[in-house]
């Protein structure tokens, strides 16, 4: 029998203490695995613990994570909000600056009740692994081992890390180990790298360590992982502590066969947590996976997953997957350490039950995240850790990254078409959001200083005034018309010109011809027709997936300058898949990204919609347009997509500003035949004033909890203990 010694490690303001159990002489633990669950030592007894966590990134707007811009004050403020949300665990992916650990200790010392616990991630050499395709190379081995030693030292406040580009550094003196729930090593594994590592090292004997070992069934890569987990345990044992261990895994390298997955790459190799086991590590070991409802495509196409219904009676492939995954890990705790959907304008992949990778309002984001968390709990998992706490502007995603140029300025603007930037529960909102509300009222515009807005002087039929401003995410336009605007009887058009070229004539222009072309065209009317259109020869979606990749049909005549054709602004959500990479042919998938929703951006109102683009009241029409929809690749340096195609890559040009050409069309006139006779003299668009601004190197933003915060708070409050109900595969 193990003797229990209760140790008071830290005292907070309420007099509560963090307890630990001495599991052997000089060795303590606070958490352990027991069967399929995790337990916490509390009130002199082991109690079930269900992880309700949030992942925490390392960046702020205007910065990349390697710049490590987050301060101790930021961390303390966030910890308070995270605690209020009901989370009991924060997961970080890598070593944060000393301020993080200092803030965590300070916060928990004065916190009432149970602490806010930490799951410490240890970053593997991801880029090097993908480049070299061999995990056993000495340079990879040594780099990962050093990262492990540094991470353990950082948590225990016993290391000084030298300055190194992209890495945290400084004196680590705050001991956060009493608040540690476990170690989470590595990143999502590239399947090609895993397969090649296994092939290169077929003769490798299963690793046998002091605290962890690989089973006889382990692959060489799994044996390599066992060694890394064992090193974490050995490093931690020097401090007289043990904590549960896990490594990062994801659906792509899970140990389940998916006959319905269309892409061979996504089911080519397995990394199986059951092939690693503790031998002298009483804190235990558990499996963890990143599981999103929209990727890979097996969630849509695998018929094996279409046998399970959720509480609403719907076929639910996410729930079915969770059930199968848990069945494979029988007897081992399993946790979903990344899941969620973004509240973004853009979408990058389609999911079942509308659980797409984007295109969600803040409210819908919260609904889906809460659904997923409830399913994780219902299927008997040890916990779920939502992705992610704060929005991260620097992020990129596959269907917009080729259009964000230059790449090294991504953090200086918020591309709301990039879903990866907007997974946060805490919104990092652009500068003008606090000053301007899209609601059809110009009062807030009148309060802006003259230097914050520009009136575009022009004489156009039906227009009284046109005002423009911008921030890091949008171009804002306020039009005051000569008469009340009723979308049922009239359509408002706004043409945008950013560089030479484009459509000087088009059916939408009702017979007008311009002396300079338009790149994009906003149409405001009823809900179905309100959208932004793009000149087809300028449309970089068509140029990439039509001309370059030949996944879309392209009419050469439409691709000529001044073809007069405007098309919907689209995003790819699925590449065309065909053998030999896939098991069958699947056509390319795309969604319309330029729909302009009418509503309000006033977050205090019940009808708030975070994806609102415009509103009209009386003679006032207000509009905000995401920069990329206007052709911008980087508004902070005034870069727009060029018409020029030079090889495989897109090129940009510096715009001299934006011209806006407004006009209205009566619906009765719009239904009549187009005017056949054009004016001999083109309208002098080139004489219109440009909206101009200076490039920026610093960003303005403010934090605001999204509507999803409340939804997550509700579900976290509901789920107090793990669900021990047996589930069948």
C-alpha positions as CSV (number, residue, x, y, z in Angstrom):
1,X,0.0,0.0,0.0
2,X,1.2,3.5,-0.8
3,X,1.4,5.9,2.0
4,X,-0.3,9.3,1.4
5,X,1.4,12.5,2.5
6,X,-0.6,15.7,2.0
7,X,1.6,18.6,1.0
8,X,0.5,22.2,0.9
9,X,2.4,23.7,-2.0
10,X,0.8,27.1,-2.5
11,X,-1.5,29.1,-0.4
12,X,-4.0,31.5,-2.0
13,X,-5.9,34.4,-0.6
14,X,-8.8,32.3,0.6
15,X,-6.5,29.9,2.5
16,X,-7.1,27.0,0.2
17,X,-4.2,24.8,-0.7
18,X,-3.1,22.7,-3.7
19,X,-2.9,19.2,-2.5
20,X,-0.7,16.4,-3.8
21,X,-0.3,12.7,-2.9
22,X,3.1,11.2,-2.3
23,X,3.1,8.1,-4.4
24,X,6.5,7.0,-3.4
25,X,9.3,8.4,-1.3
26,X,10.0,11.9,-2.5
27,X,7.6,11.7,-5.5
28,X,4.3,13.6,-5.7
29,X,1.4,13.7,-8.0
30,X,-1.8,15.8,-8.3
31,X,-3.4,14.0,-11.3
32,X,-3.4,10.4,-12.5
33,X,-5.1,8.2,-15.0
34,X,-7.4,5.4,-13.7
35,X,-8.9,3.1,-16.2
36,X,-10.4,5.3,-19.0
37,X,-10.5,8.5,-16.9
38,X,-8.4,11.1,-15.3
39,X,-8.5,11.8,-11.5
40,X,-7.5,14.7,-9.4
41,X,-6.3,14.5,-5.8
42,X,-8.6,16.7,-3.8
43,X,-9.8,16.8,-0.2
44,X,-7.5,13.8,0.6
45,X,-9.1,11.6,-2.0
46,X,-9.0,10.8,-5.7
47,X,-11.9,12.3,-7.6
48,X,-13.0,12.1,-11.2
49,X,-11.9,15.0,-13.3
50,X,-13.4,16.0,-16.7
51,X,-11.2,18.4,-18.6
52,X,-13.1,21.4,-19.9
53,X,-10.3,23.3,-21.6
54,X,-9.3,26.0,-24.0
55,X,-6.2,26.2,-26.2
56,X,-4.2,29.4,-25.9
57,X,-2.2,30.8,-28.7
58,X,1.0,32.9,-28.5
59,X,0.2,35.9,-30.7
60,X,-1.6,39.3,-30.7
61,X,-2.8,41.3,-33.7
62,X,0.2,42.9,-35.5
63,X,2.5,40.1,-34.4
64,X,3.6,36.6,-35.3
65,X,3.7,34.1,-32.4
66,X,7.5,34.0,-32.6
67,X,7.6,37.7,-31.5
68,X,6.0,36.7,-28.2
69,X,4.1,39.9,-27.6
70,X,1.7,38.8,-24.8
71,X,2.4,40.5,-21.5
72,X,1.8,39.3,-17.9
73,X,-1.2,41.7,-17.7
74,X,-2.7,40.2,-20.8
75,X,-2.4,36.7,-19.3
76,X,-3.9,37.7,-16.0
77,X,-6.9,39.4,-17.7
78,X,-7.4,36.4,-20.0
79,X,-7.1,33.9,-17.1
80,X,-9.9,35.7,-15.3
81,X,-12.2,35.5,-18.4
82,X,-11.3,31.9,-19.0
83,X,-12.1,31.0,-15.4
84,X,-15.4,32.9,-15.6
85,X,-16.2,30.9,-18.8
86,X,-16.0,27.7,-16.7
87,X,-12.8,26.2,-18.2
88,X,-10.6,24.3,-15.8
89,X,-7.6,23.7,-18.1
90,X,-5.5,25.9,-20.4
91,X,-3.4,24.1,-23.0
92,X,-0.4,25.8,-24.6
93,X,1.5,24.3,-27.5
94,X,4.9,25.4,-26.7
95,X,7.0,27.2,-24.1
96,X,5.6,30.7,-23.4
97,X,7.6,33.6,-22.0
98,X,8.3,33.6,-18.2
99,X,5.4,36.1,-17.9
100,X,2.9,33.3,-18.6
101,X,4.1,31.1,-15.8
102,X,4.4,34.0,-13.4
103,X,0.8,35.1,-14.2
104,X,-0.6,31.5,-13.8
105,X,1.0,31.2,-10.4
106,X,-0.1,34.6,-9.3
107,X,-3.7,34.1,-10.6
108,X,-4.0,30.7,-8.9
109,X,-2.6,31.9,-5.6
110,X,-5.4,34.4,-5.2
111,X,-8.1,32.4,-6.9
112,X,-11.1,31.1,-4.9
113,X,-11.7,27.4,-5.2
114,X,-9.9,25.0,-7.6
115,X,-6.9,26.4,-9.6
116,X,-6.9,26.9,-13.3
117,X,-4.7,24.0,-14.5
118,X,-2.1,23.9,-17.3
119,X,-1.5,21.3,-20.0
120,X,1.9,22.0,-21.3
121,X,2.7,21.3,-24.9
122,X,6.2,20.6,-26.2
123,X,6.7,21.6,-29.8
124,X,8.4,19.1,-32.1
125,X,10.6,20.2,-35.0
126,X,7.6,20.2,-37.4
127,X,9.2,21.9,-40.4
128,X,12.4,19.9,-40.1
129,X,10.4,16.6,-39.8
130,X,8.4,17.5,-43.0
131,X,11.5,18.5,-44.9
132,X,13.8,15.6,-43.9
133,X,11.1,12.9,-43.7
134,X,13.1,10.9,-41.0
135,X,12.4,11.4,-37.3
136,X,15.5,9.5,-36.3
137,X,18.0,12.0,-37.8
138,X,20.4,13.3,-35.1
139,X,19.6,16.9,-35.8
140,X,15.9,16.3,-35.2
141,X,16.5,14.0,-32.3
142,X,18.7,16.5,-30.5
143,X,16.5,19.5,-31.2
144,X,13.4,17.8,-29.9
145,X,15.2,16.5,-26.8
146,X,16.5,20.0,-26.0
147,X,13.0,21.4,-26.4
148,X,11.8,18.8,-23.9
149,X,14.4,19.7,-21.3
150,X,13.7,23.4,-21.8
151,X,9.9,22.9,-21.4
152,X,10.3,21.0,-18.2
153,X,12.7,23.6,-16.8
154,X,10.2,26.4,-17.8
155,X,7.3,24.8,-16.0
156,X,9.3,24.2,-12.8
157,X,10.8,27.6,-12.9
158,X,14.3,26.3,-13.0
159,X,15.9,27.3,-16.3
160,X,17.3,30.4,-18.1
161,X,16.7,30.3,-21.8
162,X,19.0,32.3,-24.1
163,X,17.5,34.6,-26.8
164,X,16.7,32.7,-29.9
165,X,14.7,33.8,-33.0
166,X,11.1,32.7,-32.7
167,X,11.6,31.1,-29.2
168,X,10.7,32.2,-25.7
169,X,13.6,33.2,-23.6
170,X,14.5,34.7,-20.2
171,X,14.7,33.6,-16.6
172,X,12.0,31.1,-15.5
173,X,11.6,31.3,-11.8
174,X,7.9,30.8,-11.2
175,X,7.2,27.1,-10.3
176,X,3.9,26.3,-12.1
177,X,4.2,22.5,-11.6
178,X,1.5,22.3,-8.9
179,X,-1.0,23.5,-11.5
180,X,0.1,21.1,-14.2
181,X,-2.4,18.5,-15.3
182,X,-0.2,16.8,-17.9
183,X,2.4,16.9,-20.7
184,X,1.3,17.0,-24.3
185,X,4.2,16.5,-26.7
186,X,4.5,17.0,-30.5
187,X,2.5,18.4,-33.3
188,X,0.1,16.9,-35.9
189,X,2.3,14.3,-37.7
190,X,2.8,14.4,-41.4
191,X,1.7,11.0,-42.7
192,X,4.4,10.8,-45.4
193,X,7.1,11.5,-42.8
194,X,5.7,8.8,-40.6
195,X,5.5,6.3,-43.4
196,X,9.1,7.1,-44.6
197,X,10.4,7.0,-41.0
198,X,8.9,3.5,-40.6
199,X,10.3,2.3,-43.9
200,X,13.8,3.6,-43.2
201,X,14.0,2.1,-39.7
202,X,12.2,-1.2,-40.1
203,X,14.9,-3.0,-38.1
204,X,14.4,-0.7,-35.0
205,X,13.7,-2.6,-31.9
206,X,10.8,-1.4,-29.7
207,X,12.1,1.3,-27.3
208,X,12.5,0.2,-23.7
209,X,12.9,3.1,-21.3
210,X,12.9,3.7,-17.6
211,X,9.4,5.1,-17.4
212,X,7.8,4.3,-20.8
213,X,8.3,1.6,-23.5
214,X,7.0,0.7,-26.9
215,X,5.1,-2.5,-27.2
216,X,6.1,-5.3,-29.6
217,X,3.5,-4.1,-32.0
218,X,4.9,-0.5,-32.2
219,X,6.2,0.9,-35.5
220,X,9.6,2.6,-35.6
221,X,7.9,6.1,-35.4
222,X,5.8,5.0,-32.4
223,X,9.0,3.7,-30.8
224,X,10.6,7.1,-31.4
225,X,7.6,8.7,-29.7
226,X,7.9,6.4,-26.7
227,X,11.5,7.5,-26.3
228,X,10.5,11.2,-26.3
229,X,7.7,10.6,-23.8
230,X,10.1,8.7,-21.6
231,X,12.5,11.6,-21.7
232,X,9.8,14.0,-20.5
233,X,9.2,11.6,-17.6
234,X,12.8,11.3,-16.8
235,X,13.3,15.1,-16.8
236,X,10.3,15.7,-14.6
237,X,11.3,12.9,-12.2
238,X,14.3,15.0,-11.2
239,X,11.9,17.5,-9.6
240,X,10.1,14.9,-7.5
241,X,6.8,15.0,-9.5
242,X,4.8,12.9,-11.9
243,X,2.1,14.0,-14.3
244,X,0.0,12.2,-16.9
245,X,1.6,12.0,-20.4
246,X,0.2,12.2,-23.9
247,X,1.3,13.0,-27.4
248,X,-0.4,15.0,-30.2
249,X,-2.3,13.0,-32.8
250,X,-5.0,13.7,-35.3
251,X,-7.6,12.0,-37.6
252,X,-5.1,11.7,-40.5
253,X,-2.8,9.4,-38.5
254,X,-5.4,7.7,-36.3
255,X,-5.2,3.9,-35.9
256,X,-8.7,3.3,-37.5
257,X,-9.2,2.2,-41.0
258,X,-11.5,4.4,-43.1
259,X,-12.6,2.7,-46.3
260,X,-14.8,5.7,-47.2
261,X,-12.0,8.3,-47.1
262,X,-11.5,9.4,-50.7
263,X,-7.8,10.5,-50.4
264,X,-5.2,7.8,-49.8
265,X,-2.9,10.3,-48.2
266,X,-5.4,10.8,-45.3
267,X,-5.5,7.1,-44.4
268,X,-2.1,5.9,-45.4
269,X,-0.4,5.3,-42.0
270,X,-1.3,5.0,-38.3
271,X,0.2,6.3,-35.1
272,X,-1.3,4.2,-32.4
273,X,-1.2,5.4,-28.7
274,X,-2.0,1.9,-27.5
275,X,1.5,0.9,-28.7
276,X,3.1,2.9,-26.0
277,X,2.7,2.1,-22.3
278,X,4.0,3.3,-18.9
279,X,6.1,0.9,-16.8
280,X,7.2,3.1,-13.9
281,X,5.0,6.1,-14.2
282,X,2.1,6.0,-11.7
283,X,0.6,9.3,-12.9
284,X,-0.3,7.4,-16.1
285,X,-0.7,8.0,-19.8
286,X,-3.6,8.9,-22.1
287,X,-4.4,9.4,-25.8
288,X,-5.3,12.7,-27.3
289,X,-6.5,13.7,-30.7
290,X,-7.4,16.9,-32.7
291,X,-10.8,16.1,-34.1
292,X,-12.7,18.7,-36.3
293,X,-16.1,17.9,-37.9
294,X,-15.1,18.9,-41.4
295,X,-11.7,17.3,-42.1
296,X,-10.7,14.9,-43.5
297,X,-13.5,14.1,-46.0
298,X,-14.2,10.8,-44.3
299,X,-16.7,12.7,-42.2
300,X,-18.7,13.3,-45.3
301,X,-18.1,10.2,-47.4
302,X,-17.4,7.2,-45.1
303,X,-20.6,5.2,-44.9
304,X,-19.3,3.4,-41.8
305,X,-19.8,6.7,-40.0
306,X,-23.4,7.1,-41.1
307,X,-24.9,4.6,-38.7
308,X,-25.2,6.8,-35.6
309,X,-27.8,9.4,-34.7
310,X,-27.4,12.3,-32.3
311,X,-30.0,13.5,-29.7
312,X,-31.9,15.3,-32.5
313,X,-32.3,12.2,-34.5
314,X,-29.8,13.3,-37.2
315,X,-27.1,11.1,-38.7
316,X,-24.0,12.4,-37.0
317,X,-20.7,11.3,-38.4
318,X,-18.7,13.2,-35.8
319,X,-20.4,11.3,-33.0
320,X,-19.9,8.1,-34.8
321,X,-16.2,8.8,-35.2
322,X,-15.8,9.6,-31.6
323,X,-17.4,6.3,-30.7
324,X,-15.2,4.3,-33.0
325,X,-12.1,6.0,-31.8
326,X,-12.9,5.4,-28.2
327,X,-13.6,1.8,-28.8
328,X,-10.1,1.3,-30.2
329,X,-8.6,2.8,-27.0
330,X,-10.4,0.5,-24.7
331,X,-9.0,0.8,-21.2
332,X,-7.1,4.0,-22.0
333,X,-8.3,7.5,-21.3
334,X,-8.8,9.5,-24.4
335,X,-9.3,13.3,-24.8
336,X,-10.1,15.6,-27.8
337,X,-7.5,18.3,-27.3
338,X,-8.6,20.4,-30.4
339,X,-12.0,20.9,-31.8
340,X,-14.2,23.8,-32.9
341,X,-15.4,25.9,-35.8
342,X,-14.5,29.6,-36.7
343,X,-16.8,32.6,-36.7
344,X,-15.5,33.9,-40.0
345,X,-16.7,35.3,-43.3
346,X,-14.7,32.8,-45.3
347,X,-15.1,29.0,-45.4
348,X,-12.4,26.5,-46.3
349,X,-14.2,23.1,-46.1
350,X,-17.7,21.7,-45.9
351,X,-18.8,19.6,-43.0
352,X,-21.9,17.5,-42.2
353,X,-24.8,19.1,-40.4
354,X,-23.6,22.5,-41.5
355,X,-20.4,22.2,-39.4
356,X,-18.3,23.9,-42.0
357,X,-14.8,25.3,-41.6
358,X,-16.1,28.8,-41.5
359,X,-19.0,30.9,-42.7
360,X,-20.5,31.0,-39.2
361,X,-21.8,33.9,-37.1
362,X,-20.5,34.2,-33.6
363,X,-23.8,32.7,-32.3
364,X,-23.7,29.7,-34.6
365,X,-20.0,29.2,-33.8
366,X,-21.0,28.8,-30.1
367,X,-23.9,26.5,-30.9
368,X,-21.7,24.1,-32.9
369,X,-18.8,24.2,-30.4
370,X,-21.3,23.4,-27.6
371,X,-22.8,20.5,-29.6
372,X,-19.3,19.0,-30.2
373,X,-18.3,19.4,-26.5
374,X,-21.5,17.6,-25.4
375,X,-20.9,14.8,-27.8
376,X,-17.3,14.4,-26.6
377,X,-18.6,14.1,-23.0
378,X,-21.5,11.8,-24.0
379,X,-19.1,9.4,-25.7
380,X,-17.2,8.9,-22.4
381,X,-14.1,10.9,-23.2
382,X,-11.8,12.3,-20.5
383,X,-12.3,15.8,-21.7
384,X,-12.3,18.3,-24.5
385,X,-10.1,21.3,-25.2
386,X,-11.6,23.9,-27.5
387,X,-9.6,25.6,-30.2
388,X,-8.9,28.5,-29.5
389,X,-9.1,31.3,-26.9
390,X,-8.1,34.4,-29.0
391,X,-8.3,35.3,-32.7
392,X,-4.9,35.1,-34.4
393,X,-4.6,37.5,-37.3
394,X,-1.3,35.9,-38.6
395,X,-2.9,32.6,-39.4
396,X,-3.2,31.3,-43.0
397,X,-5.4,28.8,-44.7
398,X,-5.1,26.9,-48.0
399,X,-7.8,28.8,-50.0
400,X,-6.7,32.4,-49.3
401,X,-3.0,32.1,-48.6
402,X,-2.0,32.4,-52.3
403,X,-3.8,35.7,-52.4
404,X,-2.3,37.2,-49.2
405,X,0.8,39.0,-50.5
406,X,3.4,39.8,-49.2
407,X,3.1,36.9,-46.8
408,X,5.2,38.5,-44.0
409,X,2.5,41.2,-43.5
410,X,-0.4,38.9,-42.6
411,X,-0.4,39.9,-39.0
412,X,-0.9,43.6,-39.9
413,X,-4.4,43.1,-41.2
414,X,-7.4,40.9,-40.5
415,X,-8.5,38.9,-43.5
416,X,-12.0,37.8,-42.5
417,X,-12.0,35.4,-45.5
418,X,-9.2,33.4,-43.7
419,X,-11.2,31.2,-41.4
420,X,-8.1,30.2,-39.4
421,X,-7.8,33.8,-38.1
422,X,-11.2,33.7,-36.4
423,X,-11.5,30.5,-34.3
424,X,-11.2,32.5,-31.1
425,X,-13.8,32.8,-28.4
426,X,-12.3,36.1,-27.5
427,X,-12.5,38.3,-30.6
428,X,-9.6,40.5,-31.6
429,X,-11.7,43.1,-33.4
430,X,-10.3,45.7,-35.8
431,X,-9.9,49.4,-34.8
432,X,-13.1,51.0,-36.1
433,X,-15.5,48.4,-34.6
434,X,-15.6,50.4,-31.4
435,X,-16.3,53.6,-33.3
436,X,-18.6,52.6,-36.2
437,X,-21.7,50.5,-36.0
438,X,-23.3,49.3,-39.2
439,X,-27.0,50.2,-38.5
440,X,-28.1,52.8,-41.0
441,X,-27.4,55.7,-38.6
442,X,-24.7,58.3,-39.5
443,X,-24.3,59.7,-36.0
444,X,-21.2,57.7,-35.3
445,X,-19.7,58.9,-38.6
446,X,-20.3,62.5,-37.6
447,X,-18.3,61.9,-34.4
448,X,-15.2,60.7,-36.3
449,X,-12.4,63.2,-36.5
450,X,-11.9,64.7,-40.0
451,X,-8.6,62.8,-40.2
452,X,-10.4,59.5,-39.7
453,X,-12.7,59.8,-42.7
454,X,-12.8,61.3,-46.2
455,X,-15.7,62.8,-48.2
456,X,-15.5,61.9,-51.9
457,X,-16.7,65.0,-53.7
458,X,-18.7,64.0,-56.8
459,X,-22.0,64.8,-58.5
460,X,-24.0,61.7,-59.2
461,X,-27.8,61.4,-59.8
462,X,-29.6,60.4,-56.6
463,X,-26.5,60.9,-54.4
464,X,-26.1,63.6,-51.7
465,X,-22.9,62.6,-49.9
466,X,-20.3,59.7,-50.0
467,X,-18.0,59.1,-47.0
468,X,-15.3,56.5,-46.7
469,X,-13.0,55.2,-43.9
470,X,-11.2,52.0,-43.1
471,X,-9.5,49.8,-40.5
472,X,-7.5,46.7,-40.4
473,X,-10.3,44.5,-41.7
474,X,-12.8,46.5,-43.8
475,X,-13.4,49.5,-46.0
476,X,-16.4,51.4,-44.7
477,X,-18.7,53.4,-46.9
478,X,-21.6,55.7,-46.0
479,X,-23.8,56.9,-48.8
480,X,-26.5,59.5,-48.2
481,X,-29.0,59.4,-51.0
482,X,-31.3,62.1,-52.3
483,X,-34.3,59.9,-51.5
484,X,-35.1,57.1,-49.1
485,X,-33.6,53.8,-50.1
486,X,-36.1,50.9,-50.5
487,X,-34.5,47.7,-51.8
488,X,-37.9,46.5,-52.9
489,X,-38.2,49.3,-55.5
490,X,-34.6,50.2,-56.2
491,X,-31.1,48.7,-56.4
492,X,-28.0,50.5,-55.3
493,X,-24.7,49.8,-57.1
494,X,-21.2,50.8,-56.1
495,X,-18.3,50.2,-58.5
496,X,-14.8,50.1,-57.3
497,X,-11.6,50.9,-59.2
498,X,-8.2,50.2,-57.7
499,X,-5.9,50.0,-60.8
500,X,-6.0,50.3,-64.6
501,X,-8.0,47.7,-66.3
502,X,-11.4,46.0,-65.6
503,X,-14.9,46.5,-67.0
504,X,-15.7,49.8,-68.5
505,X,-19.0,48.5,-69.7
506,X,-21.4,45.8,-68.3
507,X,-25.1,45.0,-68.3
508,X,-25.2,46.2,-64.7
509,X,-24.1,49.7,-65.8
510,X,-27.4,50.2,-67.6
511,X,-25.9,51.5,-70.8
512,X,-23.2,53.7,-69.2
513,X,-19.6,53.4,-70.5
514,X,-16.7,54.5,-68.3
515,X,-13.3,55.8,-69.3
516,X,-11.7,53.4,-66.8
517,X,-12.6,49.9,-65.7
518,X,-14.1,48.5,-62.5
519,X,-12.5,45.6,-60.7
520,X,-15.4,44.9,-58.3
521,X,-19.1,45.8,-58.1
522,X,-21.3,45.9,-55.0
523,X,-25.0,45.3,-55.6
524,X,-27.4,46.1,-52.7
525,X,-31.0,45.0,-53.0
526,X,-33.0,42.1,-51.5
527,X,-31.4,39.4,-49.5
528,X,-30.8,37.1,-52.6
529,X,-29.1,39.7,-54.8
530,X,-27.0,41.7,-52.3
531,X,-23.4,40.7,-53.0
532,X,-20.1,41.8,-54.3
533,X,-19.1,40.8,-57.9
534,X,-15.7,40.7,-59.5
535,X,-14.6,41.3,-63.1
536,X,-14.0,37.8,-64.5
537,X,-10.6,38.6,-66.0
538,X,-9.6,40.0,-62.6
539,X,-11.1,37.2,-60.5
540,X,-8.1,35.4,-59.0
541,X,-10.3,32.5,-58.0
542,X,-11.0,31.8,-61.7
543,X,-7.4,32.5,-62.7
544,X,-6.0,30.1,-60.1
545,X,-8.5,27.2,-60.4
546,X,-9.5,27.7,-64.0
547,X,-6.5,28.9,-66.0
548,X,-3.7,27.4,-63.8
549,X,-5.3,24.2,-62.3
550,X,-7.9,23.6,-65.0
551,X,-10.5,22.6,-62.4
552,X,-13.0,25.2,-63.6
553,X,-14.3,25.9,-67.1
554,X,-12.9,29.1,-68.6
555,X,-14.3,31.1,-71.5
556,X,-11.4,32.9,-73.1
557,X,-13.6,35.7,-74.4
558,X,-14.7,36.4,-70.9
559,X,-11.1,36.6,-69.7
560,X,-10.3,39.5,-72.0
561,X,-10.1,43.0,-70.6
562,X,-13.4,44.9,-70.6
563,X,-15.4,41.7,-71.3
564,X,-18.3,43.3,-69.5
565,X,-18.7,40.2,-67.3
566,X,-18.9,40.3,-63.5
567,X,-19.1,37.0,-61.6
568,X,-19.8,36.1,-58.0
569,X,-16.8,36.3,-55.6
570,X,-16.1,32.6,-54.7
571,X,-13.8,30.6,-52.5
572,X,-12.7,27.0,-53.0
573,X,-13.8,24.6,-50.3
574,X,-12.5,21.4,-51.9
575,X,-10.0,20.7,-54.6
576,X,-10.9,18.3,-57.5
577,X,-9.8,14.8,-56.4
578,X,-9.0,12.1,-58.9
579,X,-7.1,8.9,-59.1
580,X,-4.3,7.9,-58.4
581,X,-4.4,10.3,-55.4
582,X,-8.1,9.5,-54.6
583,X,-10.2,6.4,-55.0
584,X,-12.7,8.1,-57.4
585,X,-13.2,11.4,-59.1
586,X,-14.7,14.2,-57.0
587,X,-15.3,17.6,-58.6
588,X,-14.0,20.8,-57.2
589,X,-16.2,22.5,-54.6
590,X,-16.7,26.2,-54.2
591,X,-18.9,28.6,-52.2
592,X,-19.9,32.2,-52.8
593,X,-18.0,34.4,-50.4
594,X,-19.3,37.7,-51.6
595,X,-22.8,37.6,-50.2
596,X,-23.6,40.8,-48.3
597,X,-25.8,40.3,-45.3
598,X,-28.0,43.1,-44.1
599,X,-28.2,43.7,-40.3
600,X,-26.4,45.4,-37.5
601,X,-22.9,45.1,-36.0
602,X,-24.1,46.4,-32.6
603,X,-23.1,43.4,-30.4
604,X,-25.4,44.7,-27.6
605,X,-28.5,44.2,-29.7
606,X,-30.4,40.9,-29.9
607,X,-30.4,41.0,-33.7
608,X,-26.6,41.4,-33.9
609,X,-25.0,39.4,-36.7
610,X,-21.2,39.3,-36.7
611,X,-21.3,38.7,-40.5
612,X,-23.3,41.9,-41.2
613,X,-22.1,43.9,-44.3
614,X,-24.7,46.6,-44.7
615,X,-27.8,48.4,-43.4
616,X,-30.1,51.1,-44.7
617,X,-32.5,53.5,-43.0
618,X,-34.2,56.3,-44.7
619,X,-31.6,58.0,-47.0
620,X,-28.6,56.5,-45.3
621,X,-26.8,53.3,-46.5
622,X,-23.9,52.0,-44.5
623,X,-21.5,49.3,-45.8
624,X,-18.4,47.5,-44.7
625,X,-16.4,45.4,-47.2
626,X,-13.6,42.9,-46.4
627,X,-10.4,44.0,-48.0
628,X,-9.8,40.9,-50.1
629,X,-13.2,41.2,-51.7
630,X,-11.9,44.4,-53.2
631,X,-8.8,42.8,-54.6
632,X,-6.4,43.7,-51.8
633,X,-3.6,41.3,-51.0
634,X,-2.3,43.6,-48.2
635,X,-4.1,46.8,-47.4
636,X,-1.4,47.8,-44.9
637,X,1.0,48.4,-47.8
638,X,-1.7,49.3,-50.4
639,X,-1.0,46.1,-52.3
640,X,-3.7,44.9,-54.7
641,X,-3.8,41.9,-57.0
642,X,-2.4,42.6,-60.4
643,X,-4.0,41.7,-63.7
644,X,-0.7,40.4,-64.8
645,X,0.0,36.7,-64.7
646,X,3.7,36.0,-64.5
647,X,4.3,32.3,-64.2
648,X,2.8,30.2,-61.4
649,X,2.7,32.9,-58.8
650,X,0.4,36.0,-58.5
651,X,2.0,39.4,-58.5
652,X,0.7,42.6,-56.9
653,X,0.7,46.3,-57.6
654,X,0.6,49.3,-55.3
655,X,-2.7,51.1,-55.7
656,X,-3.0,54.9,-55.8
657,X,-6.3,54.7,-54.0
658,X,-9.9,53.6,-54.5
659,X,-12.4,55.3,-56.8
660,X,-16.0,54.6,-56.0
661,X,-18.7,55.0,-58.7
662,X,-22.3,54.9,-57.3
663,X,-25.6,54.7,-59.2
664,X,-29.1,53.4,-58.5
665,X,-31.5,51.5,-60.8
666,X,-35.3,51.5,-60.4
667,X,-36.5,47.9,-60.4
668,X,-39.0,48.7,-63.2
669,X,-36.2,50.0,-65.3
670,X,-34.0,47.1,-64.4
671,X,-36.5,44.7,-65.7
672,X,-36.7,46.4,-69.1
673,X,-34.3,45.7,-72.0
674,X,-30.8,47.2,-71.6
675,X,-30.3,50.6,-73.2
676,X,-29.0,49.9,-76.6
677,X,-27.4,53.2,-77.5
678,X,-24.5,54.2,-75.4
679,X,-23.2,57.8,-75.0
680,X,-20.5,58.9,-77.4
681,X,-18.6,60.2,-74.4
682,X,-17.6,57.7,-71.7
683,X,-18.2,58.8,-68.1
684,X,-15.0,60.3,-66.7
685,X,-14.4,57.8,-63.9
686,X,-10.8,59.0,-63.9
687,X,-11.9,62.4,-62.8
688,X,-13.5,61.0,-59.6
689,X,-11.6,61.5,-56.4
690,X,-9.7,58.6,-54.9
691,X,-9.9,57.4,-51.3
692,X,-6.3,57.3,-50.0
693,X,-4.6,56.3,-46.8
694,X,-1.0,55.9,-45.5
695,X,0.5,52.5,-45.1
696,X,0.5,51.3,-41.6
697,X,3.0,49.3,-39.5
698,X,1.0,49.3,-36.2
699,X,-2.5,48.0,-35.7
700,X,-5.4,49.1,-33.6
701,X,-7.7,46.5,-32.2
702,X,-9.8,45.8,-29.1
703,X,-10.9,42.6,-27.3
704,X,-14.5,41.6,-27.1
705,X,-16.0,38.3,-26.0
706,X,-17.9,36.8,-28.9
707,X,-21.4,35.5,-28.6
708,X,-19.9,32.0,-28.6
709,X,-18.4,32.7,-25.2
710,X,-21.8,32.5,-23.5
711,X,-22.6,29.2,-25.3
712,X,-19.3,27.7,-24.2
713,X,-19.9,29.0,-20.6
714,X,-23.3,27.2,-20.5
715,X,-21.9,23.9,-21.7
716,X,-18.9,24.0,-19.4
717,X,-21.2,24.6,-16.4
718,X,-23.4,21.6,-17.4
719,X,-20.5,19.1,-17.6
720,X,-19.1,18.6,-14.2
721,X,-17.9,15.0,-14.2
722,X,-16.9,12.4,-16.9
723,X,-19.7,10.3,-18.4
724,X,-18.9,6.8,-17.3
725,X,-21.7,5.3,-19.3
726,X,-20.5,2.5,-21.6
727,X,-20.7,3.2,-25.3
728,X,-20.8,0.7,-28.1
729,X,-18.9,1.0,-31.3
